Amino acid sequence: MEALQAVKDMFPRMSNSELMAPVDDVAVTTDKLRQQLLKEGVSESAIQESELIMRNEFASLQNQLMLLKQKHRMLMDTLRQLETEKVDLENTVVDESQRQCKEVGPSARLRQDKYSEASASESEDDNERVDAAEEDTDDEENTFFDTRDFLSSSSFKSSGSDFRTSSFSSDDDDLYAYASDESVDPIIKFAGTKFPYVKRRKKLPNPIEKEKGVSLWSMIKDNIGKDLTKVCLPVYFNEPLSSLQKSFEDLEYSYLLDRASEWGRRGDSLMRILNVAAFAVSAYASTEGRICKPFNPLLGETYEAEYPDKGLRFFSEKVSHHPMIIACHCEGTGWKFSGDSNLKSKFWGRSIQLDPVGILTLEFDDGEIFQWSKVTTSIYNLILGKLYCDHYGTMRIQGNHNYSCKLKFKEQSIIDRNPHQVQGIVQDRSGKIVATLFGKWDENMHYVNGDFSSGKGFDSLSEAHLLWKRSKPPKDPTRYNLTRFAITMNELIPGLKDKLPPTDSRLRPDQRCLENGEYDRANSEKLRLEERQRQARKMQERGWKPQWFAKEKGGDSYHYIGGYWEAREKGKWEACPDIFGHIPCDQM
Ligand SMILES: CC(C)CCC[C@@H](C)[C@H]1CC[C@H]2[C@@H]3CC=C4C[C@@H](O)CC[C@]4(C)[C@H]3CC[C@]12C
């Protein structure tokens, strides 16, 4: 926050009237010139000609000045707009770091020690960059060998043809990547693929209005004259998904959990944790090339995703506005996944660093539990250049049985020819490394048995197995760059609308308008809801409680209290307020 303030102070704030004021009339007089020329005995006509020349010269100078002033004004507005975006982004994804520091509860402390150290030091010295990845001074080597070189070598066997199922349309093949490894049991191969087919859309609706140009200026001019703090970021920067829906994106590759469940059932806990690790990495795949902001859900907004085609149902709710926390709960086939997410941010001028706080928990029906936290994400080029994000740091997947896993996400450097690398190891209770993982968070993950964490011995290596491969992008990519899975998330499939509570993200009007390409309406609806959301803090202070999640006794994390699907069965939504409509006076 301090850093943000410091940067803000760097921008001089001129009032709009100052900026728009016409250039003061520069009085140009030729009197002195005339007198001089008269003294020299120059003729009247020559004097008049000289005066004309002078006046013309000044007029063109004045024109140039006006143009410069106009350019200056545009630049100032651009700067202001950029500043607004920054602040808005902060508000959406971030919350007061101090508040969070104070609120570090037992569950947060459960996380890896190094990580908590990093967050604690933040309040002491906000300006010192604490790099979770660098901080990790573990015994193992930190070197990242070049997986690309390795993957392209002839010793690598498991790429080639991936597993395909016939029960899916041609569009859906490629979904369940699996090594062409004959030894893999077909039951494992088929785990997570034998679910009923549900017809879902393959593209977003065609935009009703023409897409607006990417020009920042087109948006700036709409905001001229507004108080900086009241300017809301135009909907143009949003993608037609809420953060609640975005959290469901982590489950795109849920078949990895189905496989993990099946492996464990057969007593192979190593294969189980390898699939869990691949799942944890796969959650990042959809962030590549995504540069729009998800909608910030309203307090109490919910999102349900019933996906029998993936053998799961997912539910999420925004449980707190300050700090912004989203809780989710997902029931799969043989497993349950839950967590709450809250982002701590640091602003570095041209980039923003987001540190997710909170633990994700995966519990298999046989009682095996895995817990991990997400790594740091940074968004670069906020001011100039192409916006992109990177994920880096160490992720520890802690299991309650035999194995635990450590995954390192390599931080991208400016000249990195091979970014997005992830490498990991699986250790047994005694600390022995039993398997090595490697890949890229936006491409694939492989494993080899044994310890290859130093990268040595890879030449002689003949067996690397594919665990996960990112599925191909949609046929009709939009400017939001949504994955095929994300495209399905805001769809109101036939019959669904009647079953939803009034709090579901799919019913949020501005988001729906944006999806339909009605940009102007989307903007005005967004303004209305944002105005409404300003009441949220007050509501929370007056003891507002989430509907479907509750804080653990003495803990800090939210847990699903149940009842959502039961209420849905009965259509009992009386307790769900109409959050997208107009606010009743008694709640103001
Ligand atoms: C509008 C302009 C200025 C900014 C656009 C910012 C985009 C790139 C930001 C806004 C919110 C961000 C997301 C917020 C939260 C998470 C969860 C984290 O565990 C992985 C990264 C991820 C998924 C972020 C990816 C980048 C993201 C989508």
PDBQT file of the ligand as one rigid body, heavy atoms in Angstrom, charges set to zero:
ROOT
HETATM    1  C1  LIG A 601      -6.853  -5.172 -16.515  1.00  0.00    +0.000 C 
HETATM    2  C2  LIG A 601      -5.396  -5.386 -16.444  1.00  0.00    +0.000 C 
HETATM    3  C3  LIG A 601      -4.701  -4.114 -16.007  1.00  0.00    +0.000 C 
HETATM    4  C4  LIG A 601      -4.998  -6.531 -15.524  1.00  0.00    +0.000 C 
HETATM    5  C5  LIG A 601      -5.380  -7.959 -15.944  1.00  0.00    +0.000 C 
HETATM    6  C6  LIG A 601      -4.935  -8.849 -14.834  1.00  0.00    +0.000 C 
HETATM    7  C7  LIG A 601      -5.068 -10.374 -14.972  1.00  0.00    +0.000 C 
HETATM    8  C8  LIG A 601      -3.947 -10.909 -15.847  1.00  0.00    +0.000 C 
HETATM    9  C9  LIG A 601      -5.011 -10.950 -13.545  1.00  0.00    +0.000 C 
HETATM   10  C10 LIG A 601      -6.172 -10.370 -12.702  1.00  0.00    +0.000 C 
HETATM   11  C11 LIG A 601      -6.527 -11.431 -11.665  1.00  0.00    +0.000 C 
HETATM   12  C12 LIG A 601      -5.417 -12.473 -11.791  1.00  0.00    +0.000 C 
HETATM   13  C13 LIG A 601      -5.655 -13.862 -11.216  1.00  0.00    +0.000 C 
HETATM   14  C14 LIG A 601      -5.949 -13.752  -9.732  1.00  0.00    +0.000 C 
HETATM   15  C15 LIG A 601      -5.782 -15.017  -8.990  1.00  0.00    +0.000 C 
HETATM   16  C16 LIG A 601      -5.134 -16.086  -9.437  1.00  0.00    +0.000 C 
HETATM   17  C17 LIG A 601      -4.988 -17.280  -8.562  1.00  0.00    +0.000 C 
HETATM   18  C18 LIG A 601      -3.558 -17.740  -8.528  1.00  0.00    +0.000 C 
HETATM   19  O1  LIG A 601      -3.370 -18.840  -7.722  1.00  0.00    +0.000 OA
HETATM   20  C19 LIG A 601      -3.119 -18.051  -9.941  1.00  0.00    +0.000 C 
HETATM   21  C20 LIG A 601      -3.179 -16.800 -10.768  1.00  0.00    +0.000 C 
HETATM   22  C21 LIG A 601      -4.552 -16.141 -10.826  1.00  0.00    +0.000 C 
HETATM   23  C22 LIG A 601      -5.474 -16.993 -11.675  1.00  0.00    +0.000 C 
HETATM   24  C23 LIG A 601      -4.386 -14.709 -11.401  1.00  0.00    +0.000 C 
HETATM   25  C24 LIG A 601      -3.918 -14.694 -12.870  1.00  0.00    +0.000 C 
HETATM   26  C25 LIG A 601      -3.803 -13.279 -13.435  1.00  0.00    +0.000 C 
HETATM   27  C26 LIG A 601      -5.099 -12.470 -13.304  1.00  0.00    +0.000 C 
HETATM   28  C27 LIG A 601      -6.193 -13.080 -14.139  1.00  0.00    +0.000 C 
ENDROOT
TORSDOF 0
